[in-house]
Amino acid sequence: ATINLMFMSHFQDVSRGHFTVRRLERQYGEDAVHAAWQALQAQDARVREARRTFHASRAD
């Protein structure tokens, strides 16, 4: 029963995210939402790299 609850919770979260993106696409257009998503991914990659570099420099 616990596994089923975990899967159900996961897929509800995925569904919520999917329909949020769909709503934003209808409101702002697919291209704008896609561009915003790509910008967020690029920002996340920069933050992750900065953290990795910071932690690597502290390990020395």
Order of alpha helices (4+ residues) and beta strands (2+ residues): alpha-alpha
